[in-house]
Amino acid sequence: MKLQRASQNYRILSRRMAGALVAGMMVAIPSAVVAQDAFPSEQIEIISHASPGGGTDQTIRMWIDAASKILGQDLVVVYKQGGAARVAHEYLASRPADGHTLMATTETHLYTMARGMSPIGIDDVKGVARAMQDPSVIVVRGDSDIQDYDGLIATSKEKALNWGVAQVGGTEHIGISRWADQAGVEYRVVPFGSGGEMITALRSGAIDATLANVSEALGPISDGDLRAIVALSDEPIADLPDVPTAASKGHDVSVNTTRGYVVRADTPPEKVAVLEAALLEAMGGEQFTTYLKNSGLDPATSVAGSEAWDAQLKKAYAEAAEAIEKLGLEKK
């Protein structure tokens, strides 16, 4: 009898233990799923097409630590140089669309796509956040006979001016071609390899004019070495209140040097939103805003979220593609 009761008690205990185990598993399984779905769940790579220490790299360094703390994961820069950003595009295309890979993007990326030299197209990327927008101004020497915008147009119609550019097919070249097309003037471009050498050439009198970023031209303009004629920007430039925009003169051309970040277009929207929020918070911090101000830029107009940045990328790509076609710079 005792043996029978002991056997029954054992069976009851066994059933209770089994029930407790199943219940425990039912609790544990959702927790494991939640852990797997947490984002980000590993370090995030930021692809850079440029060299360490350059403008693209410096811009990343000004917000990366803050974003890492916000996201709770390490953010690391992965350098993929070559082919005017083509190598960076190849690497992005090889990575999963899970939000753990960002790519730093400038106009160079758009030109490479538009020239048919990239494995990806503009619809293969989604803008996450814009970090910097550096508007362009047309500048001449401080002692130039060209005093204002009307004078620039008149002189350009008399003869084709020599315009300095960093490189053929680059931001200055495409920007000048778009402006000249609207203004109805001829021009000649002289490549110098970099923006700094381009400004030096203008100061020396080797060229007549150039298209320069506010960040690099503001100092020489303030010193009187250069004269700002017109801003190719959507809005007047705060530090150059007396310089009109081209749009106000009837030529609606906007040319900016931008730095921002994209992911693959098929990245889940909820992950894009997490990245966007973290980057915007990091870029709103003191370190990054000070960096922008020291570059002569307004944080309020430089930093932008996913919707505005993505729309700008698409618009800028379309404008670049049109200019590249007119210049005959597509891949043959």
C-alpha positions, 0 to 999 in steps of 0.5 A: 500500500505504501509502495502504491502511494509512493508511486502515485506521489512520484507520478504527480510530482513528475507531472508538476515538474514537467508542467513547470518546465514547459511554463518556463520554456514558454516564458523563456522563448519570447525573451530569446526572440526579443533579444534576437530582434533587439536593434542594434544587436552588434557593432555598426560599420560606417563605410568611408570612401575617403582617406583617414583624416580628411573632411569625411573622416573628421565629420564622422569623428565629431558625432560617432562617440555620442551615437555609440553611447546612444545606440549601446553598440560600437560604431567603427569606420571601415575605409573602402577607397578607390574608383571614386566611391565605387569600392565603397558601393561594392562593399555596401552591396555585399552587406546585409540590409539589417541596419548594421552598415551605414555609408558616408555619402557625398556628391562624389557618390552621386556622380559615380552612380550617374556616370554608370560606374557603380554597381548600385543606383540611387534607388538602392540607397536610403538616406538616414541623416545629413550631417553637413551642408556647405553651400557654394558661392561664385568668387573672383579675386578681391581686385577683379573688375567684376564687381557684382552679378550683373558684371559677371554675366556681362563679362561672361557674355563678352568672353568665356572666363577661365573657371577653376575646378578641383577636377573635371566632372566634380562638384565645381565643374557640374555646378558651374555647368548648371549655372552657366546653362541657366545664365546662358554664358560660355565658360572654360574649366581648369582642373587643379586637383583640390579645392585649396589649390583652386583657391590659390590659383584664383588668388594668383590670377591664374583663373578668373573665377571659381565656385567655392564652399563657404567653409573654405572661402569665408576667410579669404572673403573676409580678408578681402582677398576674394569677392563673393559675387553670388550664392548658389544656395537655397537661402541667403548665407547668414555670414554673407548677408549682402551676397544675393542668391542666384535664384533671386537673380532669376537663375534657380541653381543650388550647389552644395557640398554635403556629407550624410549617411545612407543604408541599403534601401531595403533596410527595414524602416523601423531600423532606419528610424532608430539610426536616424534618431540616434544620429540626429541626437548625436549631431545635436550635441555640443561637440558636433554643433561647435564643429559646424560653427567653426566651419562657418556653417549653421547647424540648423540648416546643415543637419537634416533627418531621413525624409529631407535628406533622402529627397535631397539625394534623389533631387541632386542625383537627377540634376547631376545625371542631367549635367553629366549627360550634357557634358558627355561624361557618362561611362563609354 
